[in-house]
Amino acid sequence: PVISAKYILIKYFFPLVVLSLLLATWFSVECNPGPIDDIAVDRYFIPKSCFREVKSGDFVRYHYNGTFTDGKLFDSSYDRGAAFFGQVGQKWQIAGVDKGILGMCVNEHRRITVPPHLAYGSQGAGDKVPPDTTLVFDLVLLDIFNRADQVQTKVISTPKECKRSVMRTDFVRFHFNGTLLDGTVFDSSYKRSQTQDSVVGEGWLIKGLDEGLLGMCVGEIRHFIIPPFLAFGEKGYGTEIPPHASLVYHILLEDLHNPKDDIVVEVVEAPEPCTRKSVAGDYIRYNYNASLLNGITFDSSYQHNQTYNTYIGMGYMISGIDKGLQGVCTGERRRIILPPHLAYGQQGAGKDIPGSAVLVFDIHVIDFHNVKDPVHVETTHKPEVCNETSEVNDFIEYHYNCSLLDGTLLFTSRDYETPQDVVLGGGKIIDGLDEALRNMCVGERRTVIVPPHLGHGEKGAGIVPGSAVLRFELELVSLQKGVPEGYLFIWLEESPVQLFEALDSNQDQQVPLEEFSQFIKQQVLEGKGRLKPAQDPDSVIRDMFKNQDRNADGLITQDELKLKVDEDVEKTRHEEL
């Protein structure tokens, strides 16, 4: 069918005219504002993070500038130095702002254009706002809360182990950064380089912190948002915290204890066997690492490269360590946790130990002893046949290993080609070892513990630490019986009745050195007498001869010859020339 030009004009041209008129009308409204029926909201800055939005019934705190549509300022919270505070939906503010603030986030910036009927209407507001005036409010939301709010807690991180958490009446030390809800910092313990210290649940802290700290572990980090009624309320605090301010705390718990706490002892390694445990009055040597409860080390004997040495239970240490070191075994490793009242108290110590700090000592006991301790001897092997045993003045050869009680080897005779030798009782070795080598059989083996007062004492010697208990592994290799102190020769049988005649083999009434020496050697060879061991026999015999040659003429006469037993006041069963 044929379509007329009029039909085409009406069907296609007329709708274009209508659409053009509508667009023209929309653009004229945008460019030349006229009367509006509702508010206009311009969200010209929206924060990236918005944890909650304003709802009816919420309390809000915001700063604003109020202007007319021509930009003239009629009111400003900035000029008054105090943000507006009110409850949304309860007619605390003009209806347009009450409506325009809904859905707003903290730190969001909005420009709300309010028509007269949602502002001050036909009456205006005094001499500041004329009747029937459209108003523009440029505001930034600072805070938002609700009476139904509780402390909002977010756990940022937790330690791997948590053996104890915060309870009411506990004393805590924590670091924190404190801000308002808009991010304004009001306080920080880090800036003061000092923790916040307080008792929990006793009113020392604001209610929100008292509540938020419960259940925290040392090393845990939490983020709190505390509404004003659980913080500083309508009064605020000083110049930093305004009235009706929600507070944000980022908290790291550093320390935790209760005033009723005793020390806590954790045995990490207990040696077996443990023949003796430490008691008060013992002198102990131990290594340690000392740290705060958060793991920060403040001291270590390993760094000093020496053990800590002291008496137990006599007040030479802080009371918690004094108590914690009682009942330990040599070689034991234990952890001792000390509450501050058994450590350095409220004052702390120096720059490294804060006041009211819980301390952790990881201890390795090297050794301990008592000044009354004897030498401890354990026989590990004894030969089946033992005809004689070692005693004072005997000359012996022996092998030994000398170590500390922690197993550190100090000396060993195996480093040398020949065994160690000594005359017992001669003062050439430490008293404890001298004692331990007595009454031994050749071939016997012993393990010996020597306390320091019978060893190298408080000062030590060379690589032997001061006050060190020593462990010896001994084996007696050989034994030569000795002679009493001051003697060079003893008779093992009765001496000849006519001694001078026995010495004077040629019967010339005088005995030279050669004749004297031949006689003594013969007595030793026949087992009738014994020379002082560990010395050259000829030298010993010459000394014996000199003792008898009283006029030093190289000859002994019968008048000069006397038994030593006749000269000594002390009587012995042995006789010596």
C-alpha positions in Angstrom: 0.0 0.0 0.0 1.0 3.6 -0.5 1.9 5.6 2.6 1.2 9.4 2.6 3.9 12.0 3.4 1.7 13.3 6.3 1.7 9.8 8.0 5.4 9.7 7.7 5.8 13.2 9.3 3.5 12.4 12.2 5.0 8.9 12.9 8.7 9.7 12.8 9.2 13.5 13.3 6.8 14.2 16.2 8.4 11.8 18.6 11.8 13.4 18.0 10.4 16.8 18.8 9.0 15.5 22.1 12.4 13.8 23.1 14.2 17.1 22.3 11.9 19.0 24.5 12.4 16.6 27.4 16.2 16.8 27.2 16.1 20.5 27.0 14.0 20.6 30.1 16.5 18.3 32.0 19.5 20.3 31.0 17.7 23.6 32.0 17.1 22.1 35.5 20.7 21.1 35.9 22.1 24.4 34.8 19.5 26.7 36.5 18.2 25.2 39.7 14.7 26.1 40.6 12.4 24.9 43.3 13.1 21.2 44.2 10.8 18.7 46.0 13.5 16.6 47.7 17.0 16.7 48.9 19.9 16.3 46.4 23.0 14.4 47.7 26.4 14.6 46.1 28.8 11.9 47.5 31.9 13.6 46.3 34.3 11.6 48.4 33.7 8.0 49.4 36.4 6.2 51.5 37.7 2.9 50.3 36.7 1.2 53.5 33.3 1.5 55.0 32.7 -0.8 58.0 29.2 0.5 58.6 26.6 3.0 57.2 24.4 5.5 59.0 20.9 4.2 59.9 18.0 5.7 61.6 18.5 5.6 65.3 22.3 5.9 65.1 24.2 8.6 66.8 26.5 10.6 64.6 29.2 13.2 65.0 30.1 15.3 62.0 31.7 18.6 60.9 29.8 20.8 58.4 29.7 24.1 56.5 26.2 25.4 55.8 25.8 27.7 52.9 23.1 29.2 50.7 22.9 28.2 47.0 25.0 31.2 46.1 27.8 29.9 48.4 27.4 32.4 51.2 28.2 30.8 54.6 25.5 31.0 57.2 26.8 28.4 59.8 29.9 26.2 60.4 30.8 23.6 63.1 34.5 24.3 62.3 34.0 28.0 63.4 32.6 26.8 66.7 35.5 24.2 67.2 33.0 21.4 68.0 31.5 18.8 65.7 27.7 18.4 65.6 26.4 15.4 67.6 22.9 14.0 67.4 20.7 11.0 66.8 19.4 10.3 63.3 15.6 10.1 62.9 14.8 11.8 66.3 14.5 15.4 65.0 17.9 16.4 66.4 18.6 18.1 63.0 16.6 19.5 60.1 14.7 16.9 58.2 16.7 17.2 55.0 20.0 16.6 56.7 18.4 13.8 58.8 17.5 12.2 55.5 20.6 13.1 53.6 23.0 11.5 56.1 21.5 8.0 55.8 23.9 5.5 54.4 26.9 7.7 55.0 30.3 6.2 56.0 32.9 7.6 58.4 35.2 10.0 56.5 32.7 10.3 53.7 32.2 13.8 52.3 28.7 14.7 51.2 27.1 17.8 49.8 23.4 17.8 50.7 21.1 20.4 49.1 17.9 20.8 51.2 14.7 22.5 49.9 13.0 24.9 52.3 10.2 22.6 53.4 12.9 20.1 54.6 14.9 22.9 56.2 13.5 26.0 58.0 10.4 26.4 55.8 8.5 29.7 55.5 9.7 30.9 58.9 13.4 30.7 58.3 15.8 30.7 61.3 16.3 34.1 63.0 18.4 36.6 61.1 20.6 33.9 59.6 18.3 31.9 57.3 15.6 33.8 55.4 12.2 32.1 54.9 11.8 29.7 52.0 15.5 29.3 51.5 17.2 26.3 50.0 20.3 25.3 52.0 23.5 23.4 51.1 25.3 21.4 53.8 28.9 20.2 53.1 29.7 17.7 55.8 32.2 15.0 56.7 31.1 12.1 59.0 33.5 11.7 62.0 31.7 9.1 64.1 28.8 6.7 64.2 27.5 4.4 67.0 24.3 3.0 68.4 23.2 2.4 71.9 23.0 -1.3 71.1 26.6 -1.4 70.1 29.1 -3.5 71.9 32.9 -3.6 71.7 33.8 -4.7 68.2 36.8 -7.0 68.4 38.9 -8.2 65.5 41.8 -10.6 66.1 44.7 -9.7 63.9 47.1 -12.4 64.9 47.5 -15.0 67.6 50.6 -16.7 68.9 51.2 -20.4 68.1 50.9 -21.3 71.8 48.7 -19.7 74.4 49.0 -21.4 77.8 47.2 -18.6 79.5 44.8 -15.7 78.6 43.7 -12.5 80.4 41.2 -12.9 83.2 39.7 -10.3 85.5 42.2 -9.1 88.2 45.1 -9.9 86.0 47.8 -7.3 85.5 48.7 -6.7 81.9 51.2 -4.7 79.9 50.3 -3.8 76.4 51.3 -1.5 73.5 48.6 0.3 71.6 47.8 2.9 69.0 44.7 4.8 69.8 42.7 6.7 67.2 39.3 8.2 66.8 36.9 6.6 64.3 38.0 8.9 61.6 41.7 7.9 62.0 42.8 10.8 64.1 45.5 9.6 66.5 44.9 10.6 70.1 47.6 8.5 71.9 50.2 5.8 71.3 52.3 3.9 73.8 54.9 3.3 71.1 55.6 7.1 71.0 56.3 7.0 74.7 58.4 3.9 74.4 56.6 2.5 77.3 53.8 0.0 77.7 50.4 0.7 79.2 50.2 -1.2 82.5 47.0 -1.9 84.3 44.8 -4.3 86.2 41.9 -5.7 84.2 38.4 -5.5 85.4 39.1 -3.3 88.4 38.1 0.0 86.9 41.6 1.1 86.0 40.7 1.2 82.3 37.7 2.4 80.3 35.0 -0.3 80.3 35.5 -1.1 76.6 39.2 -1.9 77.1 38.4 -3.9 80.3 36.1 -6.0 78.2 38.2 -6.3 75.0 41.3 -7.4 76.8 39.7 -10.5 78.3 40.8 -13.7 76.7 43.9 -12.2 75.1 47.2 -14.1 74.9 50.6 -12.7 75.2 51.8 -11.8 71.7 48.2 -11.6 70.4 47.2 -8.5 68.4 43.6 -7.2 68.5 41.7 -4.3 66.9 38.9 -2.8 69.0 36.2 -0.3 68.2 34.7 1.0 71.4 31.5 3.1 71.5 31.6 6.3 73.5 29.4 5.0 76.3 32.1 2.3 77.0 34.9 4.9 76.5 35.0 8.5 77.8 31.3 9.2 77.1 29.8 12.7 76.7 32.7 14.4 78.5 35.5 13.1 76.3 39.0 13.3 77.7 41.3 16.3 77.6 41.8 18.0 74.2 42.5 14.8 72.3 39.3 12.9 72.8 36.1 14.9 72.1 32.8 14.1 73.7 30.8 11.3 72.2 33.8 9.8 70.5 34.1 6.2 69.5 37.7 4.9 70.0 39.7 2.5 68.0 42.6 0.6 69.7 45.2 -1.5 68.0 46.6 -3.5 70.8 49.6 -5.9 71.3 49.6 -7.8 74.6 53.2 -7.9 75.9 52.8 -9.3 79.4 50.4 -10.9 81.7 50.4 -12.0 85.3 48.3 -12.1 88.5 49.5 -10.7 91.8 48.7 -14.1 93.3 51.0 -15.9 90.9 53.8 -18.1 92.0 56.7 -19.1 89.8 56.0 -21.6 87.0 58.6 -24.3 86.5 58.7 -26.4 83.3 61.2 -29.2 83.2 62.4 -29.4 79.6 65.0 -32.1 80.0 65.6 -34.3 83.0 68.8 -36.3 83.0 68.8 -40.0 84.2 69.9 -41.0 86.6 69.7 -38.0 89.0 71.7 -39.0 92.1 71.1 -35.8 93.9 68.9 -32.7 93.7 70.0 -29.2 94.7 69.0 -27.8 98.1 69.3 -24.4 99.8 72.9 -23.8 100.6 74.3 -25.4 97.5 76.6 -23.5 95.2 75.4 -23.8 91.6 76.8 -23.0 88.2 74.3 -22.6 85.3 73.9 -21.1 81.9 70.8 -19.2 81.0 68.8 -17.2 78.5 66.6 -14.5 80.0 63.7 -13.0 78.2 60.5 -11.1 78.7 57.2 -12.9 78.2 57.0 -11.6 74.6 60.2 -13.4 73.8 62.6 -10.4 73.8 65.9 -11.5 75.2 67.4 -9.1 77.8 70.4 -11.2 79.1 72.3 -14.4 78.4 75.2 -16.1 80.1 76.2 -17.5 76.7 76.8 -13.9 75.5 79.1 -13.4 78.5 80.8 -16.7 77.7 80.7 -17.8 81.3 78.3 -19.5 83.7 76.4 -17.7 86.4 77.7 -19.0 89.8 76.0 -18.4 93.1 74.6 -19.9 96.3 71.0 -21.2 96.2 68.4 -20.1 98.8 70.6 -17.6 100.5 69.3 -14.3 99.0 72.0 -13.8 96.4 69.5 -13.9 93.5 66.0 -12.5 92.8 63.6 -14.6 94.9 61.9 -16.4 92.0 65.2 -17.8 90.7 66.4 -18.6 94.2 63.2 -20.7 94.5 63.2 -22.1 91.0 66.8 -23.5 91.2 66.0 -25.7 94.2 65.4 -29.4 93.3 67.3 -29.4 90.1 69.6 -32.1 88.8 73.0 -31.7 87.3 72.5 -31.4 83.5 68.8 -30.5 83.8 67.2 -28.0 81.6 64.2 -26.1 82.9 62.2 -23.0 82.2 61.3 -20.7 85.1 58.6 -18.1 84.7 58.7 -15.4 87.3 55.9 -12.9 88.1 57.3 -9.4 88.7 56.7 -9.6 92.5 59.3 -12.4 92.5 61.6 -10.7 90.1 62.3 -6.9 89.8 58.9 -5.7 90.8 57.3 -2.4 89.7 60.6 -0.7 89.3 62.2 -3.1 86.8 65.9 -3.1 86.3 67.9 -0.8 84.0 66.7 0.0 80.5 66.1 -3.7 79.5 63.7 -4.9 82.2 60.5 -2.8 82.4 58.6 -2.3 85.6 56.1 -5.1 86.4 57.6 -7.4 83.8 57.2 -11.2 83.9 60.6 -12.8 83.2 61.4 -16.1 81.6 64.6 -17.9 82.4 65.7 -20.9 80.3 68.3 -22.6 82.4 70.9 -25.4 81.9 72.4 -26.6 85.2 76.1 -27.3 84.7 76.8 -28.5 88.2 76.2 -27.8 91.9 77.9 -28.8 95.1 77.9 -28.1 98.8 81.0 -27.1 100.8 80.4 -30.2 102.9 80.5 -32.6 99.9 83.1 -35.3 99.9 84.8 -36.9 96.9 82.3 -39.4 95.4 83.9 -42.6 94.2 82.2 -45.2 92.0 84.2 -48.4 91.2 83.4 -49.5 87.6 85.8 -52.4 87.4 87.9 -54.3 90.0 90.3 -57.1 89.2 89.6 -60.5 90.7 93.2 -60.7 92.3 94.3 -57.7 94.3 97.3 -58.3 96.6 98.0 -54.7 97.5 96.3 -51.3 97.1 97.6 -47.8 96.7 98.2 -45.6 99.7 100.0 -42.4 100.7 103.6 -42.2 99.7 103.1 -44.8 97.0 104.3 -44.1 93.5 101.6 -44.9 90.9 100.9 -44.6 87.2 97.4 -44.1 86.1 95.3 -43.1 83.1 92.5 -40.5 83.4 89.9 -38.5 81.6 88.9 -35.2 83.2 85.7 -33.5 82.2 83.0 -31.1 83.5 79.7 -32.5 84.6 78.1 -31.4 81.3 80.5 -33.7 79.5 83.0 -31.1 78.3 86.4 -32.9 78.2 89.2 -30.9 79.7 92.2 -33.2 79.9 93.1 -36.8 79.1 96.3 -38.8 79.7 95.6 -40.6 76.4 97.1 -37.5 74.7 100.5 -38.5 76.0 102.7 -41.5 75.3 102.9 -42.6 78.9 100.5 -42.7 81.8 100.4 -39.9 84.4 102.5 -40.7 87.5 102.6 -39.3 91.0 103.6 -40.0 94.6 100.3 -40.1 96.5 100.1 -37.5 99.3 103.0 -35.5 97.8 100.8 -32.4 97.1 101.4 -32.6 93.3 97.8 -33.2 92.3 94.5 -31.7 93.6 93.4 -33.1 96.9 90.2 -34.8 95.6 92.1 -36.7 92.9 94.8 -37.7 95.4 92.2 -39.1 97.7 90.3 -40.8 94.9 93.5 -42.7 93.8 94.0 -44.3 97.2 93.0 -47.9 98.0 93.1 -48.8 94.4 94.3 -52.1 92.9 96.3 -52.2 89.7 93.8 -52.6 86.9 91.0 -51.1 88.9 88.8 -48.4 87.2 86.8 -45.7 88.9 84.5 -42.8 88.1 85.1 -39.9 90.6 83.3 -36.7 91.2 85.5 -34.0 92.8 83.8 -30.9 94.3 85.7 -27.6 93.7 86.9 -27.1 97.3 88.8 -30.4 96.7 89.6 -29.4 93.1 90.7 -26.1 91.6 88.5 -23.9 93.9 86.7 -20.7 93.1 89.4 -19.4 90.7 89.8 -22.5 88.6 92.9 -23.2 86.7 93.6 -22.7 83.0 90.7 -24.1 81.1 89.0 -25.3 84.3 86.3 -22.8 85.3 86.1 -21.4 88.7 84.0 -23.4 91.2 83.7 -26.3 88.7 82.8 -29.8 89.8 85.1 -32.2 88.0 84.5 -35.8 86.8 87.4 -38.2 86.5 87.5 -41.6 84.9 90.5 -43.3 86.4 92.5 -46.5 85.8 95.5 -47.6 87.9 98.2 -48.9 85.7 101.1 -49.6 88.1 102.0 -49.3 91.7 105.3 -49.0 93.6 104.9 -49.0 97.3 106.4 -46.0 99.0 108.1 -45.1 102.2 106.8 -42.8 105.0 107.4 -39.1 104.6 111.0 -38.1 105.5 112.3 -41.6 104.9 114.6 -42.8 102.0 114.6 -46.5 102.9 112.6 -48.8 105.1 113.1 -52.3 106.2 110.5 -54.8 105.2 111.9 -57.3 107.6 113.8 -56.9 110.9 117.1 -55.1 110.3 120.3 -57.1 111.1 121.2 -57.1 114.8 124.7 -56.2 114.0 124.0 -53.7 111.3 127.5 -52.1 111.1 129.1 -55.5 110.8 126.8 -56.4 107.9 127.6 -53.1 106.2 131.4 -53.5 106.7 131.9 -56.4 104.4 135.8 -56.2 104.6 135.7 -55.7 108.4 138.0 -52.6 108.3 135.8 -50.7 110.7 134.8 -48.2 108.1 132.2 -48.2 105.3 132.7 -46.2 102.2 129.9 -45.2 99.7 130.6 -48.2 97.4 130.3 -50.7 100.2 127.2 -48.9 101.6 125.6 -48.8 98.1 126.2 -52.5 97.5 124.6 -53.5 100.8 121.5 -51.4 100.3 120.9 -52.7 96.7 121.3 -56.2 97.9 118.6 -55.7 100.6 116.2 -54.3 98.0 117.0 -57.1 95.6 116.2 -59.7 98.3 113.0 -58.0 99.2 114.2 -57.1 102.7 114.0 -53.3 102.2 112.6 -50.6 100.0 114.0 -47.4 98.6 111.9 -44.3 98.1 110.2 -44.7 94.7 110.2 -42.5 91.7 113.8 -41.3 92.2 117.1 -42.5 90.9 118.2 -45.3 93.3 121.9 -44.2 93.3 120.9 -40.7 94.2 118.7 -41.9 97.1 121.5 -44.1 98.4 124.0 -41.2 98.2 121.6 -39.1 100.3 121.3 -41.9 102.8 125.1 -42.2 102.9 125.5 -38.4 103.5 123.0 -38.6 106.4 125.2 -41.3 108.1 128.6 -39.7 107.2 128.2 -37.1 109.9 131.7 -35.8 109.7 131.6 -35.8 105.9 134.9 -37.6 105.6 133.5 -40.1 103.0 133.4 -42.9 105.5 130.8 -44.2 108.0 132.1 -45.4 111.3 130.2 -47.4 113.9 129.9 -44.3 116.1 128.3 -42.4 113.2 125.8 -45.1 112.3 122.3 -44.6 113.8 118.9 -45.8 112.8 116.5 -43.1 111.9 113.9 -44.6 114.3 116.3 -43.8 117.1 116.5 -40.2 116.0 112.8 -39.6 115.5 110.5 -38.7 118.3 107.7 -40.3 116.5 107.8 -44.1 116.7 107.0 -46.2 113.7 107.2 -49.9 113.0 109.7 -49.3 110.2 113.4 -48.6 110.6 115.5 -46.7 108.2 119.3 -46.1 108.0 
